[in-house]
Amino acid sequence: MVGTIYRRGLRPSVPTYVLQAEAQTCKPSGHITGKKPPPGQCNQENDSDCCVQGKPYTTYKCSPPLTGNTKAVLTINSFQKGGDGGGPSECDNQYHSDDTPVVALSTGWYSGGSRCHNNIKISANGRTVTAMVVDECDSTMGCDEDHDYQPPCPNNIVDASKAVWKALGVPEDNWGDLDITWTDA
């Protein structure tokens, strides 16, 4: 399967029928209002978005249903200390090297930590890589210090270390957003 690469913020609109199908199975749980990050806050490594003062952000407690090959969007995150991932990983309260294939899953897929330290298989760009779940990409909260003043994650995100992007053979200048499929390993 060949994935489609999108630059952060330049993703074309999703067809209405896809949104309707997802809405039937995973409805938004609410909204939060963006707060302007204090000076020097909101690490923008990997082109991370920072919250915008007054902007409403949709929150989710669920993710799309899991299938044999669940569609998702791969994003990039640094799980290292000082990286754009913020604090240590939820699963083990540790930081992880960018050279290790690790991921964070949107809240619904993270499932309260039930996937912690389990492996998932990610397929895109004609390749498959195995990565370990170490964190949650929080779809319920954001725009605060605990979330590095970044917006809540959408409900269909697999947030991956640089090692995952390298293993998928994606050129570094195309890292950002990539349509993928994933499954539990």
N, C-alpha and C positions, 0 to 999 in steps of 0.2 A: 504494500500500500504506500502510496506517495502522499505525504502530508502537504498542506498548503501553509506557506510561511507568511505571517503578517507582522508588520512592524507595530510595536505597541502604540495604541491609539489610532491606528489607521485601518482597523478591521472593517470590512464591508458589513452592511446590516445583515442580520440573520433572517432568512425567509420566514414569513408569518406562520406557515404551517409548522415549522420547527418550534417556534415560540409557543404556539398553541398546544403542541404535543407535550412540551416540557411543563407548561402551565397546568395541565391536567394532572400531572404527577408530582410536581414540586412547585408550590406557590410561594411567593415572597412572604416572609414572616414579619416584615416591617421596613422601617427606614431609619437612618441616622442622619444627622445634619453635620456636614463637614466643619472642622475647626482649623483655622490657620495654624500650621506648625510654628512653634517658637523658633527664633533664629538658631541656625545650626542643627536643628532636629530634622527628621525625615531624610534618611540616607537614600540617595537617588542612584546608588550603584545599580547597574543592570537596567537603567532607565525606569526605575520604580516610580510609580505615581505618588504624589503627595496629595493629601486632602485639600480641598478648596473651600474656603470660608463660605458657609451658607448653602453649599451644594447638597442636595439630598442624595443619599446612597441607599440602594436597596439591600436588604439583608435577607438571608435564607438560613433555615435550620435544616434543610434537606438538600439533596443533590439528585440529579436524574437517576433513574433506576439502573442497577448494575445488570449488564448482560455479559455474554461470553467475550465480547470486545466492546467495551463501553467507550463512546466518543467523549473526548475531553479536549481542553486546550492546555498545552504544555507552556508554562512560563518559566522564567529563570530566577533563581534565588541563591544568595550566598548564605550558607548555614554556618559560616565561620564567625568567630568572635569579631565584632566590629563590622560585619557584613550587613547587607540590606534586610536580612531576615530578622533583625532585631535581637531579642534575647535568645537564650538557649532553647533547644527543641523541646516540645511538650512531652514527648515520649520518655526521655531520659534526663532532661535538664542538662544536656551536654551540647557543645558545639560540634560540628562535623566539617571535615575538610571539603573544599570544593572539588577535590580530586576523588572523592568517594561518591558513588552513585546513590544518592538519597533524595527523598521527595517529601513534600507536605501535600496533603489532600484537603480539598474543600470540606467544610464542616460535616456535611451529610455523609460523605464517603469516609471521612476520618472516624466517624461513628463512635465518638466518645473515647477514642484511643484503642478501640478493639483491633485495629490493624497495626498498632505499634510494633515495630521490629519485624513485621511480616514483609515479604517481598512482593512486588507487583511487576508485571511485564508490560513494557511500554513499546508500542509499535508505531513507526512513522518513517518516512524517507526510505522505505525498502529495508529497514533494519528493525531489530528488536533488542531491547536492553532490559536487564533486571535491576531494579532499584529497591532499596529498603525504605519503608515509611518511618519517618522519625518525627514528623511534626504535623500540625493542623494549619491549613491556610484558612483563617477564621472568616467565615461568611456571615457571622452574626454581629460582629463588632469591628470597630476601626476608628481612625481619626483621633487616636489618643496615644499617650506615651507607650503603653503596653504594646501597641501595634505600629510603632515607629511613625505615627501620624500618616499612615497609609490607609486608603479606603478598604472596606470589607472586600474579601475575595468574592468573585462570582461563584456560583454553585457548581461549576464544572471544570475546576482547575486542578491540574497536577503541577505543582511548583517544584522544579527540579534543579539540582546542582549542575555546575558546569560539566561534570563528568558524564552526566546523562546526555547532555547536548552533544558532547564530543563523541560518545558511543553511537549516537544516532547519525553521525556524519554530517551534521548541519554546520555549514561554514559560520565562523564566529560573527561575521557582520550580519548574519540573518537570525541571530539569537533574539528571542523576545516572546513571540506567540507562535505556536505551531499546532495545527489540528493533528490529534493523535487518537489512537485507541489504546485502552489498557485493560488488564484483567489481573485478578489475584494470581500469584505464581504458585 
